Amino acid sequence: MTGETLKLKVAALADIAPGLRHVRLVAADGGKLPPAAAGAHVQLALAGAARTYRNAYSLVSRPGARDAWEIIVRRVPTSRGGSAYIHECLQVGEVLEAGWPGNLFAPVRTARRQLMIAGGIGITPFLSYLAEFAFSGVEHALHVCCRESEQQVFDPWLAGRPGVSWYWDADGHRLDIPALLAAQPAGTHLYLCGPAAMNEEVLAAAAAAGWPDTHVHCEHFGSALSGGEAFRAFLARSGVEVEVGEDESLLDAIERAGVNAPCLCRGGACGVCATPLLEGEAEHRDHFLSAEERAAGLLIMPCVSRARAGRLVLDL
Amino acid sequence: MTIAFKPEETFRGDYTYRNSDAAVLRFPFPFPEDRYMYSVNIEPHVRSGPSDVFMRPFDVDEHYIAECRDKAITLERDPGRCQVLPHMMLAQWDTLELLMESLSADYPALFSLVKEGDDFGSRWTWTNRPLGLEQSFIFGDPATLPCEPFEYITRQAQGDFAICDQRDNNLYMDAGMVTSQADWSLEFDVGMSFMEWHGPVPLAHQTGVFERALKYLLMLRLGQPVRRLNWTMTINPRLDTSPENFPEWGTDRASVTPDNAGQKVHLRVELQTLWRLPRSNAILFPIRCYLASLDDLARVPKWGARLHRVLSSLPRELVEYKGLTRYLPAALEWLAQHDDGAELPVGTESGVTTLAPR
């Protein structure tokens, strides 16, 4: 059960509501997928017109499912990137490259009670939460704010599960967030996933009500550790100039150019790849260099760090 | 691949544990250089490396049957060596699945797993031929196993296992099966955070090793396990060097002389791996222990000489923390005869394919 990338084949596509597309993915080789669970996401490489987009989507399939993964993708009206591709171009049978599942939004299993608040498509991570909580038996409730017409869209994943309440923008149907938070017993953990404005409103209400930060969890996709703006780096000792793409690390680009760079963890922790920086300003993303070393600007960890602007010159 | 098990050997009492020549040659010798200091020596746990023990994610060797029996003896005497906090049930099933899938895939002649489905609620049948076990159970239903799933599968695996729950940007040691530990106590550490259980380690805190290691582990990816080697020394080939049983083994340190050090003193190497678990998002931390006597190690000329140099230059704090103070002079006197002072190549490879006769 090891690997970094997977080939996934699109097994089915369905528009389940205006602007919402359901995608069922299976292993392209016909084998089993790794198990993934509540809160997990998968990053898909989607070939757009200008470049490849790497977008992360919550898995809404059964926790631990190994036959197929499911995602639900909302069409972002202004998007020319991943969501537009999925809605306009993706075909059944197409094979996509994907990363192994990640999880930056796992439920806390020591919680006495699990409280979830979703806004619109933000319900997706909670579909797998509900399945897990139903299995484990932990006390839980999900409050969903959406359009009145969207209530039935997620029925196939809710399967009549108890503890789900619906709210929409009409008198008598809005969620009273402060009242909901005030009514929770101590030991409750709060999870929220929705539009930024909703997230901020709930976070502010939780802070005002005295909830400890450790008990409030907000979904964010931040797994792109090594990617960012493209930039160039010159390897002074080798006399080689490398182009670092948006989706690769500086270390990847150095290796692609055939230059040997020492490395070990490839995650910014071990310090083995620390390389003298002769010119340019680094955007440090490692856990190794101290604040003083960063300020001095004499070292860079190419496995995770990038150029803040312009070109870097490395002693390599 | 055939493994010639040694089911009768013992890790206590008459200590009949011995390494075959093949076991010595595949020993995961931990010192690439003549000096040793702590570092975040973490690397991807891939199927390659300078020792054969790295070739499979969970290594099974000639000591498997005897080691599982020694573990059962320790658990019989002290059931508290296996502890799991109540919120760790998903992580227990994750561990069982990972071990059963890996062992049956890598050692099909020894283990097999037949599944009627992959989801919770499916019937699975597990066969462990070396231990003569067959068990049919419902994946996800602990009542269908003779004990809880973590204890069930780790009783059938070499080495210790801890599971760290991840929450509040920290790791908590919320489960463990610990019967072959280098003088630490699960009973004491269970429920502790990462910094708490590493508190006693000297010198490493000052260099920020643990802050970096924790940040790195919090980002550990599913499907991309990592590994490191750790080491200490043990008198006699004893797996259960626990604080709970210190009176049974602590005094052995006073029995070492320059004459018997070759047989008595063992290098104890831990292959520590770290695995993100899929359902629970916890981290599984297997600690696989390998023991080799100085006699064994000195049959590889590079290893005998290098161990002499590493131990000669070890910082005093580490000598004390690892509990070597009492017998280190005798061990060094014994090792000195195997060190001619010539420069040794960097790296841990043995550099030989056969051993000198005993």
Interface residues (C-beta under 8 A of the other chain):
Chain A: M1 T2 G3 E4 K32 P34 P35 A36 A37 A38 G39 A40 R62 P63 G64 A65 R66 D67 W100 P101 G102 N103 A106 V108 R109 T110 E132 F135 S136 T214 L225 L264 C265 R266 G267 G268 A269 C270 G271 H287 F288 S290
Chain B: S39 V40 N41 I42 E43 P44 H45 V46 P57 H87 M88 M89 L90 E97 L98 E101 S102 D118 D119 F120 G140 D165 Q166 R167 D168 G208 E211 R212 A213 K215 Y216 M219 R221 L222 G223 Q224 P225 V226 P278 R279 S280 N281
